[in-house]
Amino acid sequence: MSSTVFRAVQILELCSAEPQTAAEIAASLGVHRTTALRTLLTLQEAGLIRQTEPGKFGTGFRLAALAKSAMAHFDLRGLAHPHLQQLSTLLGLTVQFAVPDGSRIRYVDKIEPRDSIVLNTEIGGEVVVSTAGVAKAILAFLPSSRRHEILSRAEFPAYTERSITHREDYERVLTGVQERGWSYDDGEYDDLSNCIAAPVFDHGGDVAGAVSITAFRTRLDLAALEKSLPELVETTSAISHDLGWRDQASSPEQSHREHGESSGP
């Protein structure tokens, strides 16, 4: 990418965060004010930025329209699938992808390699909120009002002796997920399987979904499965970046922790 184009992209990101003056942008980029102003005026002429008040530049209406048009044609599952396939092939384990859908959470993709566990989940089917790792990874990062909406219709039966059977305990689990940035299910839905899961974020920093890795508990206990956490977080970070999310932290794992739940495939 040429330096001029890269500078324009940086300016668009800065102005999208909050309106700024040419001097502020120049200081952020480490360039002379006239250099920043020249690019600003070019972007303003194209409608990509505008002066929100005299001397301050913010997002332009044309940029907003382009973003809306792009999102209207956006296929989240199609975007995520190659990353999920790569992760499943690398680990030889079952991988699932789920997204929030109104007051529910639904699976939108699943890859079950040969010799890995076969799950009774269906693409388009609802996630068992009280146990699923993807549910915890999503709920931990949703706004409280949306989280309440989903949890209000959730049930907490004792599927196994490790199931979470009270909402208050479940919400404490979500606090732990927020702190560490990933979740798990250690045989909470059935005694055969366990999983780890991590959230995916969109261009606005909002949680867009979650990816889980599931295995037979007899083959990989939770401690062994956690060794695949770096590969899982690398995958969720890659999907997030494809969605326009920009990581300001020093590492993907740290960033997911900062975005700051746990359990079920």
C-alpha positions as CSV (number, residue, x, y, z in Angstrom):
1,M,0.0,0.0,0.0
2,S,1.4,3.4,-0.9
3,S,2.1,5.9,1.9
4,T,-0.5,8.3,0.6
5,V,-3.3,5.7,0.6
6,F,-2.2,4.4,4.0
7,R,-2.3,7.9,5.4
8,A,-5.8,8.4,4.0
9,V,-6.9,5.1,5.7
10,Q,-5.4,6.2,9.0
11,I,-7.2,9.6,8.7
12,L,-10.6,7.9,8.0
13,E,-10.1,5.7,11.1
14,L,-9.2,8.6,13.3
15,C,-12.2,10.7,12.0
16,S,-14.5,7.8,12.5
17,A,-13.5,7.5,16.1
18,E,-14.3,11.1,16.8
19,P,-14.1,14.5,15.0
20,Q,-10.6,15.9,15.1
21,T,-8.7,19.0,13.9
22,A,-6.0,18.8,11.3
23,A,-3.4,19.5,14.0
24,E,-4.7,16.6,16.1
25,I,-4.6,14.3,13.1
26,A,-1.1,15.4,12.2
27,A,0.1,14.8,15.7
28,S,-1.4,11.3,15.7
29,L,0.3,10.4,12.4
30,G,3.5,12.2,13.1
31,V,3.3,14.4,10.0
32,H,3.2,18.1,9.3
33,R,-0.2,19.8,9.6
34,T,-0.2,20.8,5.9
35,T,0.4,17.2,4.9
36,A,-2.6,16.1,7.0
37,L,-4.7,18.9,5.8
38,R,-4.0,18.2,2.1
39,T,-5.3,14.6,2.6
40,L,-8.2,15.8,4.6
41,L,-9.4,18.2,1.9
42,T,-9.1,15.5,-0.7
43,L,-11.2,13.1,1.4
44,Q,-13.7,15.9,2.1
45,E,-14.1,16.6,-1.6
46,A,-14.9,12.9,-2.1
47,G,-17.5,13.0,0.6
48,L,-15.7,10.5,2.8
49,I,-15.2,13.0,5.6
50,R,-16.9,16.3,6.4
51,Q,-16.4,19.3,8.8
52,T,-18.7,18.7,11.7
53,E,-17.8,22.2,12.9
54,P,-15.3,24.7,11.7
55,G,-11.9,23.2,11.7
56,K,-13.0,19.7,12.9
57,F,-13.4,16.7,10.6
58,G,-15.6,13.7,11.1
59,T,-17.2,10.8,9.1
60,G,-18.7,11.9,5.8
61,F,-22.1,10.9,4.6
62,R,-20.8,9.1,1.5
63,L,-18.6,6.9,3.8
64,A,-21.6,6.1,6.0
65,A,-23.6,5.2,2.8
66,L,-20.8,3.0,1.5
67,A,-20.5,1.2,4.9
68,K,-24.3,0.6,5.0
69,S,-24.3,-0.8,1.4
70,A,-21.4,-3.1,2.2
71,M,-23.0,-4.5,5.3
72,A,-26.2,-5.1,3.4
73,H,-24.4,-7.5,1.2
74,F,-22.3,-9.0,4.0
75,D,-22.3,-12.8,4.5
76,L,-20.9,-13.5,8.0
77,R,-21.0,-17.3,7.7
78,G,-19.3,-17.1,4.3
79,L,-16.6,-14.9,5.7
80,A,-16.0,-17.0,8.7
81,H,-16.1,-20.5,7.1
82,P,-12.5,-20.6,5.7
83,H,-11.1,-19.6,9.1
84,L,-13.2,-22.3,10.8
85,Q,-12.2,-24.9,8.2
86,Q,-8.5,-24.1,8.7
87,L,-8.9,-24.3,12.5
88,S,-10.7,-27.6,12.3
89,T,-8.1,-29.1,9.9
90,L,-5.2,-27.9,12.1
91,L,-6.6,-29.4,15.3
92,G,-8.6,-32.3,14.0
93,L,-11.5,-31.2,16.2
94,T,-15.1,-30.1,15.8
95,V,-15.6,-26.4,15.4
96,Q,-18.8,-24.4,15.6
97,F,-19.8,-20.8,15.0
98,A,-22.8,-19.2,16.6
99,V,-24.3,-15.7,16.5
100,P,-26.9,-13.7,18.5
101,D,-30.3,-13.6,16.8
102,G,-32.8,-11.4,18.6
103,S,-33.6,-13.1,22.0
104,R,-31.8,-16.3,20.9
105,I,-28.4,-17.5,19.9
106,R,-28.1,-19.8,16.9
107,Y,-25.5,-22.0,15.3
108,V,-24.6,-20.8,11.7
109,D,-21.8,-23.1,10.9
110,K,-20.3,-26.4,12.0
111,I,-17.3,-28.5,10.9
112,E,-17.0,-32.1,12.1
113,P,-13.8,-33.8,10.9
114,R,-13.4,-37.6,10.7
115,D,-12.7,-39.2,14.0
116,S,-13.9,-36.1,15.9
117,I,-17.0,-35.8,18.0
118,V,-20.3,-35.6,16.2
119,L,-22.7,-33.2,17.9
120,N,-26.5,-33.2,17.8
121,T,-26.6,-29.4,17.0
122,E,-28.0,-28.1,13.8
123,I,-27.1,-25.1,11.6
124,G,-29.9,-22.6,12.2
125,G,-30.8,-24.4,15.5
126,E,-30.8,-22.7,18.9
127,V,-27.9,-22.9,21.3
128,V,-28.5,-24.3,24.8
129,V,-27.7,-21.1,26.6
130,S,-27.1,-22.5,30.0
131,T,-24.3,-24.8,28.9
132,A,-22.8,-23.8,25.5
133,G,-19.4,-22.2,25.4
134,V,-20.5,-20.1,22.5
135,A,-23.4,-18.8,24.4
136,K,-21.2,-17.7,27.3
137,A,-18.7,-16.1,25.0
138,I,-21.4,-14.1,23.4
139,L,-23.4,-13.2,26.4
140,A,-20.4,-12.0,28.4
141,F,-19.8,-9.2,25.9
142,L,-23.4,-8.2,24.9
143,P,-24.9,-5.0,26.3
144,S,-26.7,-5.7,29.6
145,S,-30.2,-5.1,28.1
146,R,-29.6,-7.6,25.3
147,R,-28.1,-10.1,27.7
148,H,-31.1,-9.8,30.0
149,E,-33.4,-10.4,27.1
150,I,-31.7,-13.7,26.2
151,L,-31.3,-14.9,29.8
152,S,-34.9,-14.1,30.6
153,R,-36.1,-16.9,28.3
154,A,-33.2,-19.3,29.2
155,E,-33.7,-22.4,31.4
156,F,-31.1,-23.9,33.7
157,P,-31.9,-27.7,34.0
158,A,-29.4,-30.1,35.5
159,Y,-28.3,-32.0,32.4
160,T,-25.3,-33.3,34.3
161,E,-23.8,-32.9,37.8
162,R,-21.6,-30.1,36.4
163,S,-24.5,-28.1,34.9
164,I,-25.2,-24.5,36.1
165,T,-28.7,-24.6,37.5
166,H,-29.2,-21.0,38.8
167,R,-29.1,-17.8,36.8
168,E,-27.1,-16.0,39.5
169,D,-24.3,-18.6,39.3
170,Y,-24.4,-18.3,35.5
171,E,-24.0,-14.5,35.6
172,R,-21.0,-15.0,37.9
173,V,-19.5,-17.3,35.3
174,L,-20.1,-14.6,32.7
175,T,-18.1,-12.1,34.8
176,G,-15.2,-14.6,34.7
177,V,-15.5,-14.8,30.9
178,Q,-15.3,-11.1,30.6
179,E,-12.1,-11.0,32.6
180,R,-10.2,-13.7,30.7
181,G,-11.9,-13.3,27.3
182,W,-12.9,-16.9,26.6
183,S,-15.3,-19.5,28.0
184,Y,-15.6,-23.3,28.4
185,D,-18.0,-26.2,28.9
186,D,-16.6,-29.0,30.9
187,G,-19.3,-31.7,30.5
188,E,-22.2,-29.4,31.4
189,Y,-24.7,-30.6,28.7
190,D,-23.5,-34.2,28.5
191,D,-20.7,-36.3,30.0
192,L,-19.1,-37.0,26.7
193,S,-17.9,-33.6,25.5
194,N,-16.2,-30.4,26.6
195,C,-15.3,-27.2,24.7
196,I,-13.6,-23.9,24.8
197,A,-15.0,-20.8,23.0
198,A,-14.0,-17.2,22.2
199,P,-15.9,-14.2,20.9
200,V,-15.8,-12.5,17.5
201,F,-16.1,-8.7,17.3
202,D,-17.4,-6.5,14.5
203,H,-16.2,-3.2,13.1
204,G,-17.8,-1.3,16.0
205,G,-16.3,-3.4,18.7
206,D,-19.6,-5.2,19.4
207,V,-19.7,-9.0,19.8
208,A,-20.9,-10.5,16.5
209,G,-20.6,-14.2,17.5
210,A,-18.4,-16.9,19.0
211,V,-16.3,-19.9,17.8
212,S,-16.0,-23.1,19.8
213,I,-13.7,-26.1,19.7
214,T,-15.3,-29.3,21.0
215,A,-13.7,-32.7,21.9
216,F,-14.4,-36.0,23.7
217,R,-13.6,-35.5,27.4
218,T,-12.0,-38.9,27.5
219,R,-9.5,-37.9,24.8
220,L,-8.9,-34.3,25.8
221,D,-9.7,-33.1,29.3
222,L,-10.3,-29.3,29.7
223,A,-6.7,-28.6,30.6
224,A,-5.5,-30.4,27.4
225,L,-8.2,-28.6,25.3
226,E,-7.0,-25.2,26.7
227,K,-3.7,-25.8,25.0
228,S,-5.6,-25.0,21.7
229,L,-6.6,-21.6,23.0
230,P,-3.9,-19.7,21.0
231,E,-5.2,-21.2,17.8
232,L,-8.8,-20.5,18.8
233,V,-8.1,-16.9,19.6
234,E,-6.0,-16.5,16.4
235,T,-9.0,-17.6,14.5
236,T,-11.5,-15.4,16.2
237,S,-9.2,-12.5,15.8
238,A,-8.8,-13.1,12.1
239,I,-12.6,-13.2,11.6
240,S,-13.0,-10.1,13.7
241,H,-10.4,-8.3,11.6
242,D,-12.2,-9.4,8.4
243,L,-15.3,-7.7,10.0
244,G,-13.4,-4.5,10.4
245,W,-12.5,-4.8,14.0
246,R,-9.1,-3.2,14.9
247,D,-7.1,-4.6,17.8
248,Q,-5.3,-1.9,19.8
249,A,-3.9,-4.4,22.3
250,S,-0.5,-5.9,22.2
251,S,-1.8,-9.4,21.4
252,P,-5.0,-11.1,20.2
253,E,-5.4,-12.9,23.5
254,Q,-4.9,-9.8,25.5
255,S,-7.4,-7.9,23.4
256,H,-10.1,-10.4,23.9
257,R,-9.5,-10.2,27.6
258,E,-9.8,-6.5,27.5
259,H,-13.1,-6.7,25.6
260,G,-14.1,-8.6,28.5
261,E,-18.1,-15.6,30.3
262,S,-17.8,-19.7,30.2
263,S,-19.4,-23.4,28.9
264,G,-21.1,-26.0,26.1
265,P,-20.2,-26.9,22.6
